């Protein structure tokens, strides 16, 4: 799927170090530091949540609840995992809550696609294909949808995915393999 490439070890270490410093300052009561985390991760978390819950309103709620949960848990965050992993783990739980509370599938609206038309190289064919992929993604189980989005859209490594989902790496690999097979099968009309 042409998503972002997984980050190199040095890129991850650089981000982790900057995030850890921001979290330390936030834990010491610096409100601006927590806002910096929100600024840094809100867009990615929205895209992630949108891919899991299927509409902008619910995705916004998931992101808001994610940051609320992070703020409440800030004092107890021991930084054994990266800040990114911690936030995405909270978002996965919030998305699951949102899906349970809604209890029904929703459709994807053109008005709420997370990418701007200019940045995405907009064309009617690309929009149709993107909508079809999103629609098919929505037919996957939540477990399969989560691994596809984390790997293909967020560019996370298998280890990061395992940590976010709180499952063994082998489970992540198995779910991703099955999810890709289902996507391939359901998108067969688009593949050459």
C-alpha positions as CSV (number, residue, x, y, z in Angstrom):
1,X,0.0,0.0,0.0
2,X,2.2,3.1,-0.5
3,X,2.1,4.5,3.1
4,X,5.0,6.2,4.9
5,X,8.2,4.2,5.3
6,X,9.0,3.1,8.9
7,X,11.3,5.6,10.6
8,X,15.0,4.8,11.0
9,X,16.4,4.1,14.4
10,X,18.1,7.5,14.6
11,X,14.8,9.3,13.6
12,X,13.0,7.4,16.3
13,X,15.6,8.2,18.9
14,X,15.5,11.9,18.0
15,X,11.7,12.1,18.2
16,X,11.7,10.1,21.4
17,X,14.2,12.4,23.1
18,X,12.3,15.5,22.1
19,X,9.0,14.0,23.2
20,X,10.5,12.8,26.5
21,X,11.7,16.3,27.3
22,X,8.3,17.8,26.5
23,X,6.6,15.2,28.7
24,X,9.0,15.9,31.5
25,X,8.1,19.6,31.3
26,X,4.4,18.8,31.2
27,X,4.7,16.6,34.2
28,X,6.3,19.5,36.0
29,X,3.2,21.6,35.3
30,X,4.2,23.4,32.1
31,X,0.9,23.7,30.2
32,X,2.6,24.8,27.1
33,X,4.5,21.6,26.9
34,X,1.3,19.5,26.9
35,X,0.0,21.8,24.2
36,X,3.2,21.1,22.2
37,X,2.4,17.4,22.3
38,X,-1.2,18.1,21.1
39,X,0.2,20.2,18.3
40,X,2.7,17.5,17.3
41,X,0.3,14.5,17.3
42,X,-3.2,15.8,16.7
43,X,-3.1,15.5,12.9
44,X,-1.7,12.0,12.9
45,X,-4.0,10.8,15.6
46,X,-7.0,12.3,13.7
47,X,-6.0,10.4,10.5
48,X,-5.5,7.3,12.5
49,X,-8.8,7.6,14.3
50,X,-10.6,8.5,11.1
51,X,-9.3,5.3,9.5
52,X,-10.6,3.3,12.4
53,X,-14.0,4.8,13.0
54,X,-14.8,6.0,9.5
55,X,-16.1,9.6,10.0
56,X,-14.7,12.9,11.1
57,X,-17.0,13.6,14.0
58,X,-16.2,10.3,15.7
59,X,-12.5,10.7,14.9
60,X,-12.5,14.2,16.5
61,X,-14.1,12.7,19.6
62,X,-11.5,9.9,19.7
63,X,-8.7,12.4,19.4
64,X,-10.2,14.6,22.1
65,X,-10.7,11.6,24.5
66,X,-7.1,10.4,23.7
67,X,-5.6,13.7,24.8
68,X,-7.9,13.9,27.8
69,X,-6.8,10.4,28.8
70,X,-3.1,11.3,28.2
71,X,-3.5,14.5,30.3
72,X,-5.1,12.5,33.1
73,X,-2.4,9.8,32.9
74,X,0.5,12.2,32.5
75,X,1.7,12.0,36.1
76,X,1.8,8.2,36.0
77,X,3.5,8.0,32.6
78,X,6.9,6.4,33.3
79,X,8.2,6.7,29.7
80,X,8.9,3.0,29.4
81,X,7.5,3.3,25.9
82,X,7.7,6.2,23.5
83,X,5.2,9.0,23.8
84,X,4.0,8.2,20.3
85,X,3.3,4.6,21.3
86,X,1.6,5.7,24.5
87,X,-0.7,8.1,22.6
88,X,-1.6,5.6,19.9
89,X,-2.3,2.9,22.5
90,X,-4.8,5.3,24.1
91,X,-6.3,6.1,20.7
92,X,-6.8,2.4,19.9
93,X,-8.8,2.0,23.2
94,X,-10.8,5.2,22.5
95,X,-11.6,4.1,19.0
96,X,-12.8,0.7,20.3
97,X,-15.1,2.5,22.8
98,X,-16.4,4.8,20.0
99,X,-17.2,1.8,17.8
100,X,-18.9,0.0,20.6
101,X,-21.0,3.0,21.6
102,X,-22.0,3.7,17.9
103,X,-22.8,0.1,17.1
104,X,-23.2,0.7,13.4
105,X,-21.1,1.4,10.4
106,X,-20.9,4.8,8.9
107,X,-20.1,6.0,5.4
108,X,-17.1,8.0,4.4
109,X,-17.9,11.6,3.3
110,X,-15.8,13.4,0.6
111,X,-16.0,16.5,2.7
112,X,-14.0,15.0,5.6
113,X,-11.1,13.2,3.9
114,X,-8.0,14.0,6.1
115,X,-5.7,14.9,3.2
116,X,-6.2,18.2,1.3
117,X,-6.9,18.0,-2.4
118,X,-3.8,20.0,-3.2
119,X,-1.4,17.9,-1.1
120,X,-2.8,14.6,-2.3
121,X,-2.6,15.4,-6.0
122,X,-6.4,15.4,-6.3
123,X,-8.2,13.9,-9.2
124,X,-11.6,12.3,-9.5
125,X,-10.0,8.9,-10.1
126,X,-7.8,9.1,-7.1
127,X,-10.8,10.2,-4.9
128,X,-12.8,7.2,-6.1
129,X,-9.9,4.8,-5.5
130,X,-9.2,6.3,-2.1
131,X,-12.9,6.0,-1.1
132,X,-13.0,2.4,-2.3
133,X,-9.9,1.6,-0.3
134,X,-11.4,3.3,2.8
135,X,-14.7,1.5,2.2
136,X,-13.0,-1.9,2.0
137,X,-10.8,-1.0,5.0
138,X,-14.1,-0.4,6.8
139,X,-15.2,-4.0,6.1
140,X,-12.2,-5.5,7.9
141,X,-12.5,-6.5,11.6
142,X,-11.2,-3.8,14.0
143,X,-8.1,-6.0,14.7
144,X,-7.2,-6.2,11.0
145,X,-8.0,-2.5,10.3
146,X,-5.8,-1.4,13.2
147,X,-2.7,-3.3,12.0
148,X,-3.2,-2.1,8.4
149,X,-3.5,1.5,9.5
150,X,-0.6,1.4,11.9
151,X,1.7,-0.2,9.4
152,X,0.6,1.3,6.0
153,X,-0.6,4.7,7.0
154,X,1.4,5.4,10.2
155,X,4.6,3.6,9.1
156,X,5.1,1.9,12.4
157,X,7.5,-1.0,12.9
158,X,6.2,-4.4,14.0
159,X,7.7,-3.8,17.5
160,X,5.9,-0.4,17.7
161,X,2.6,-2.0,16.6
162,X,2.9,-4.8,19.1
163,X,3.5,-2.2,21.9
164,X,0.6,0.0,20.8
165,X,-1.8,-3.0,20.5
166,X,-0.4,-4.7,23.6
167,X,0.0,-8.0,21.7
168,X,3.0,-10.2,20.8
169,X,4.9,-9.3,17.6
170,X,3.9,-12.6,16.1
171,X,0.2,-11.7,16.6
172,X,0.8,-8.4,14.8
173,X,2.5,-10.2,11.9
174,X,-0.3,-12.8,11.6
175,X,-3.0,-10.1,11.7
176,X,-1.3,-8.0,9.1
177,X,-0.8,-11.0,6.8
178,X,-4.5,-11.9,7.0
179,X,-5.6,-8.3,6.7
180,X,-3.5,-7.8,3.5
181,X,-4.9,-11.0,2.1
182,X,-8.4,-9.8,2.7
183,X,-7.6,-6.4,1.2
184,X,-6.1,-8.0,-1.8
185,X,-9.1,-10.2,-2.3
186,X,-11.6,-7.4,-1.9
187,X,-9.6,-4.9,-4.0
188,X,-8.9,-7.4,-6.8
189,X,-10.8,-5.3,-9.3
190,X,-8.3,-2.5,-8.9
191,X,-5.1,-4.5,-9.1
192,X,-3.4,-5.1,-12.5
